């Protein structure tokens, strides 16, 4: 909080802006058992489900299209 004369200015709350903006969403349907496996793996590796799915997608693209350097 900063006082400017008689006006009190509060800092903006929320997450700071990132350099990379991820604004695209992919939604998939899966069985509860499949989700539980992915969630269990994510928890055991201290990752989010999104990070696990992104890692899997990157690995698949590397296998199909080759490594990008």
C-alpha positions as CSV (number, residue, x, y, z in Angstrom):
1,X,0.0,0.0,0.0
2,X,1.3,3.4,-1.0
3,X,0.0,6.7,0.3
4,X,0.0,9.5,-2.3
5,X,-1.3,12.6,-0.7
6,X,-4.8,11.8,0.4
7,X,-5.1,8.8,-1.9
8,X,-4.3,5.3,-0.9
9,X,-3.1,3.1,-3.8
10,X,-3.1,-0.7,-3.5
11,X,-0.9,-3.0,-5.5
12,X,-2.7,-5.2,-7.9
13,X,-3.5,-8.7,-6.5
14,X,-3.3,-11.9,-8.4
15,X,-0.6,-13.8,-10.3
16,X,2.1,-11.8,-12.1
17,X,2.0,-11.8,-15.9
18,X,4.1,-14.3,-17.6
19,X,6.2,-13.8,-20.8
20,X,4.5,-16.9,-22.4
21,X,0.8,-16.6,-22.6
22,X,-1.0,-20.0,-22.7
23,X,-4.5,-19.1,-23.8
24,X,-5.5,-22.2,-25.8
25,X,-7.5,-25.0,-24.1
26,X,-7.7,-28.6,-25.1
27,X,-10.4,-30.7,-23.4
28,X,-10.5,-34.5,-23.5
29,X,-12.8,-37.2,-22.1
30,X,-11.3,-40.1,-20.2
31,X,-12.3,-42.9,-17.9
32,X,-12.0,-42.2,-14.2
33,X,-9.3,-44.9,-14.0
34,X,-7.2,-43.1,-16.7
35,X,-7.5,-39.8,-14.8
36,X,-6.6,-41.5,-11.5
37,X,-3.4,-42.9,-13.1
38,X,-2.4,-39.6,-14.5
39,X,-3.2,-37.8,-11.3
40,X,-1.3,-40.3,-9.3
41,X,1.7,-39.9,-11.5
42,X,1.5,-36.1,-11.3
43,X,1.4,-36.3,-7.5
44,X,4.3,-38.7,-7.3
45,X,6.5,-36.4,-9.5
46,X,5.3,-33.1,-7.9
47,X,3.8,-31.9,-11.2
48,X,0.3,-30.8,-12.2
49,X,-1.9,-32.8,-14.4
50,X,-1.4,-30.1,-17.1
51,X,2.4,-30.5,-16.9
52,X,2.1,-34.3,-17.2
53,X,-0.1,-34.0,-20.2
54,X,2.2,-31.4,-21.8
55,X,5.2,-33.6,-21.2
56,X,3.4,-36.5,-22.9
57,X,2.4,-34.4,-25.9
58,X,6.0,-33.1,-26.3
59,X,7.4,-36.6,-26.1
60,X,4.9,-37.9,-28.7
61,X,5.7,-35.0,-31.1
62,X,9.5,-35.6,-30.7
63,X,8.9,-39.3,-31.6
64,X,6.7,-38.4,-34.6
65,X,8.5,-35.3,-35.9
66,X,12.0,-35.7,-34.5
67,X,13.8,-33.6,-31.9
68,X,13.8,-29.9,-32.5
69,X,17.1,-28.1,-31.7
